Amino acid sequence: MWPSGGLLGERRRPGACRRRGRSETAAPLDWERDQPPAPDALADAVEAIVERHADYRSAARARAVARFGLEEWIERHRRVFEDLAR
């Protein structure tokens, strides 16, 4: 079983269902059929996200700015053009 990604989650090794800043529920990794988490576990995860919505919103914005901000974009392109110029 792999934890399903929470709002900010990623696939992780088994047993890593609860991490600070994330709300995740365990579900089998199965490409043959849909196996959602237990309804109570899913409801608990949704409630945890709703209770901390402002935290999730702030974290999502900070991540978007860090990954897609103008300064980072310019730096990535500078490195590409420097590599091409060599």
MIVEXVEX-793947 format. One line per 10 residues: number of its first residue (from 0); their letters; for each residue x, y, z negated of N, C-alpha, C. Coordinates in steps of 0.05 Angstrom, whole numbers, plus 32768, in hexadecimal, padded with zeros to 4 digits. Layout:
// MIVEXVEX-793947
NUM) A) X:Y:Z:X:Y:Z:X:Y:Z; ... .
// end
This chain:
// MIVEXVEX-793947
0) MWPSGGLLGE) 8011:7FE8:8000:8000:8000:8000:8012:8019:8000; 800A:802C:8010:8018:8046:8011:8004:805B:8008; 800E:806F:7FFA:7FFC:8084:7FF2:7FF3:8094:800B; 7FDA:809A:800C:7FD2:80AB:8022:7FDA:80C8:801B; 7FE1:80D7:802F:7FEA:80F2:802B:7FD4:8104:801F; 7FDA:8113:800B:7FC7:8126:8000:7FC8:813E:8012; 7FBD:8154:8009:7FBC:816C:8019:7FD8:8174:8023; 7FEC:8170:8012:8008:8176:801A:8018:815D:801B; 800B:8146:801B:801A:812D:8018:8027:8123:8032; 8038:8110:802E:8045:8101:8043:8045:80E4:803B .
10) RRRPGACRRR) 804A:80D2:804D:804B:80B6:8046:8064:80B2:8035; 8060:80A3:801F:8076:809D:800D:8076:807F:8007; 808C:8077:7FF9:808E:805C:7FF1:8078:8054:7FDE; 8071:803A:7FDC:805D:8031:7FCA:8063:803A:7FAD; 804E:8040:7F9E:8051:8048:7F83:8056:8066:7F7F; 8058:8075:7F94:805D:8092:7F92:8043:80A1:7F97; 802E:8099:7F8A:8014:80A5:7F8F:8010:80C0:7F82; 801B:80C5:7F6C:8017:80DE:7F5E:8031:80ED:7F5D; 8032:8105:7F68:804A:8116:7F67:8041:8132:7F61; 8052:8141:7F53:804B:815C:7F4B:8045:816C:7F64 .
20) GRSETAAPLD) 802E:817A:7F64:8027:818B:7F7A:8018:817D:7F90; 8013:8164:7F8D:8005:8154:7FA2:7FF0:8144:7F95; 7FDB:813F:7FA4:7FC6:812E:7F9A:7FC2:8118:7FAE; 7FC9:80FF:7FA7:7FC8:80E9:7FBA:7FBA:80D1:7FAE; 7FAF:80C1:7FBF:7FA2:80A8:7FB7:7FAE:8091:7FC6; 7FB0:807A:7FB9:7FBC:8063:7FC6:7FA8:8056:7FD9; 7FB2:804F:7FF1:7FA2:8041:8005:7FB5:8030:8015; 7FAB:8018:801E:7FBC:8007:802E:7FC4:8014:8049; 7FDC:800F:8052:7FE4:8019:806C:7FDD:8003:8080; 7FC7:8007:808F:7FBC:7FF2:80A0:7FB3:7FFF:80BA .
30) WERDQPPAPD) 7FBF:7FF8:80D0:7FB8:8003:80EA:7FA2:7FF4:80F8; 7F99:7FDE:80EC:7F84:7FCE:80F8:7F68:7FD8:80F0; 7F65:7FE2:80D8:7F4B:7FEB:80CF:7F4E:8001:80BA; 7F3A:8012:80B8:7F3A:8028:80A5:7F36:801D:8089; 7F48:8024:8077:7F45:801B:805B:7F48:8033:8049; 7F33:8043:8046:7F35:805A:8035:7F39:8053:8018; 7F42:8066:8008:7F46:8061:7FEC:7F2A:805D:7FDE; 7F2B:8053:7FC6:7F12:804F:7FB7:7F04:806A:7FB4; 7EEA:806A:7FB6:7EDB:8084:7FB4:7EE1:8094:7F9B; 7EE4:8087:7F84:7EEA:8096:7F6B:7F05:80A3:7F6D .
40) ALADAVEAIV) 7F19:8094:7F78:7F34:80A0:7F7B:7F34:80B7:7F8E; 7F25:80B4:7FA4:7F23:80CA:7FB8:7F16:80E2:7FAC; 7F00:80DE:7F9D:7EF2:80F4:7F90:7F04:8102:7F7C; 7F14:80F3:7F6C:7F27:80FF:7F59:7F3B:8110:7F68; 7F46:8106:7F7E:7F5A:8115:7F8D:7F4E:812F:7F98; 7F36:812D:7FA3:7F28:8146:7FAD:7F24:815A:7F97; 7F1B:8150:7F80:7F17:8162:7F69:7F31:816F:7F60; 7F47:8160:7F60:7F61:816B:7F58:7F69:8180:7F6C; 7F64:817C:7F86:7F6C:8190:7F9A:7F5B:81A9:7F96; 7F41:81A6:7F93:7F2F:81BD:7F8F:7F37:81CD:7F77 .
50) ERHADYRSAA) 7F3E:81C0:7F61:7F46:81CE:7F49:7F5F:81DE:7F4D; 7F71:81D5:7F5F:7F8A:81E3:7F63:7F8C:81EF:7F7F; 7F75:81F6:7F8A:7F74:8200:7FA6:7F87:8217:7FAA; 7F88:822A:7F97:7F99:8241:7F9A:7FB6:8239:7F9C; 7FBE:8225:7F8C:7FDA:821B:7F8D:7FE0:820E:7FA8; 7FCD:81FE:7FB2:7FD1:81F1:7FCC:7FD2:8206:7FE2; 7FC1:821A:7FE1:7FC0:822F:7FF5:7FDB:823E:7FF5; 7FE5:8246:7FDE:7FFE:8254:7FDC:8015:8243:7FE7; 8016:822A:7FDF:802B:8218:7FE9:802A:8214:8007; 8012:8212:8012:800F:820F:802F:8019:8228:803D .
60) RARAVARFGL) 8012:823F:8033:801C:8258:8040:803A:825A:803E; 8045:8255:8027:8062:8256:8023:8070:8243:8036; 8066:822B:8039:8072:8218:804C:8070:8222:8069; 8059:822C:8070:8056:8236:808C:8068:824E:8091; 806B:8260:807E:807D:8277:8082:809A:826D:8084; 80A2:825A:8073:80BD:824F:8074:80C3:8241:808E; 80B0:8231:8098:80B4:8222:80B0:80B0:8231:80CA; 809E:8245:80C9:8096:8252:80E2:8099:8270:80E1; 80A7:827A:80CD:80AC:8297:80CB:80BE:82A1:80E1; 80BC:82BA:80E7:80CB:82C6:80FD:80E9:82C3:80F9 .
70) EEWIERHRRV) 80F3:82C8:80E0:8110:82C6:80DC:811A:82AA:80E1; 810C:8295:80D8:8114:827A:80DD:8113:8273:80FA; 80FF:827D:8108:80FC:8278:8125:8114:8285:8134; 811A:829D:812D:8131:82AB:813A:814B:829B:8134; 814F:8293:811C:8167:8284:8115:8169:8269:8124; 8154:825B:8126:8154:8242:8136:815B:8247:8153; 8150:825C:815E:8156:8262:817A:8173:826C:817D; 817D:827B:816A:8198:8284:816B:81AB:826C:816D; 81A6:8258:815B:81B7:8240:815B:81B5:8231:8176; 819E:822F:8181:819B:8222:819B:81AB:8230:81B0 .
80) FEDLAR) 81A8:824A:81B2:81B7:8259:81C7:81D5:8259:81C2; 81DD:8259:81A9:81FA:8257:81A4:8205:823C:81AC; 81F5:8227:81A7:81FE:820C:81AF:81FF:820A:81CE; 81EC:8216:81DB:81EC:8215:81F9:8203:8225:8205; 820B:823A:81F7:8220:824C:8201:823C:823F:81FF; 823E:8229:81EF:8258:821C:81EB:8260:820B:8202 .
// end
